[in-house]
Amino acid sequence: MPALRIALVGCGAIGTSVLELLKGDAALEVVAIVVPAEGVAAAQKVAPGVQVGSRVPADGIDLVVETAGHAAIEEHVLPALARGTPCVVASVGALSAAGFAEKLEAAAIAGKTQVQLIPGAIGAIDALAAARIGGLDSVRYTGRKPPQAWKGTPAEQGRDLDALAQPTVIFEGSAREAALLYPKNANVAATVSLAGLGLDRTQVRLIADPATTENVHTVEAEGAFGSFELTMRNKPLAANPKTSALTVYSAVRALRNRVAALAI
């Protein structure tokens, strides 16, 4: 079978890591990289021989993969869906904006195609989505990361992250609020909520912990199905401590499942 032709939106820490892992994969070929005009030269150095531009090509693309952040979904994913190209989305936190999940779904319906949201840094999404069918009563997500992972976010307001001596709760509220305030850190909260009780009924707690060097994610769920508690201790992506390395692996797994004869 011919290789699946991929347009990769974004060539930052996640996109570059995805490119590296796909090297030599005969079934998956990145034929285009989409970045802002100022990022074209850098992307060309990372992937010589690959078409680089500021728009997803209208032809010759079988799948669009977004790794560029929330704005890229609006600019690149929605038009691709509308013209019938399936898409894989990594920046799930974008769907915390009011009406955006419906907008994404409508574009996919209009194009008679599908948009896939990857689990990213968290596991048990399949179990959570199945539990929703049986009946969910409560879902709580707790995200614990080292203080430096929260720099450049509202966590810096009123506190010195470098001076923290003990675990500090920097946010507590709904998944919708968490994803809006911490878009680069709270994709997991949005993913958990979309699989379970929704953005407004999923409770989130975010913690800056100077004693940890990992990104620790905990999901607790209860309902008619029973209950479960999952804790994952993910190594941060070397190029971006706000992101777990597992996010990259999740994206690559989603791509390989699209071409595998046996998919799990």
Disulfide bonds with the S-S distance in Angstrom:
none
